[in-house]
Amino acid sequence: SVEKKDTKLPVAVAPDKMKWSGNVSIGFTGRQGNTSRVATASNIKIKGSNAFWVINGFLQNRYAEQEVKDKKVRTDNEIRGGGRISRKADEKISYFVEAEAERDEKEKLQLRSIYNVGFGINWIKRKDFDYETRFGTEIGRAHV
């Protein structure tokens, strides 16, 4: 007899079944010579998923100073953060909501916020490789 594989998603998944992963990176660069520059960067990413939901979040920052004519000048001072929540409709189709915020002193930007909603088509999903195309509509606002 041939066993039929059930491809439907489960009706309910307990919240404790979320699988979480994350990544933290910190960087520091410096150079000395005709022009001295010191820069730092950090990045935090988290991801949680279960049979229905995928939750992604991030927080990044960059800061740099450079000597120009014996004066220290701030060349970078930016912080960004955001997240996306997506839910599977079936094995190939999902829908999502995204939000992102940014503050950038160099661009004289107090706050830029971007919101996006849409759906995704998962073309290839393997353990080591995932290819999804997302379509959506976006609205953004900047406060300078």
Secondary structure, DSSP 8 states (H G I E B T S, - for coil): -------S--S---GGG-EEEEEEEEEEEEE-SSS-EEEEEEEEEEEEE-SSEEEEEEEEEEEEEEEETTEEEEEEEEEEEEEEEEEESSSSEEEEEEEEEEEETTTTEEEEEEEEEEEEEEEEE-SS-EEEEEEEEEEEEEE-
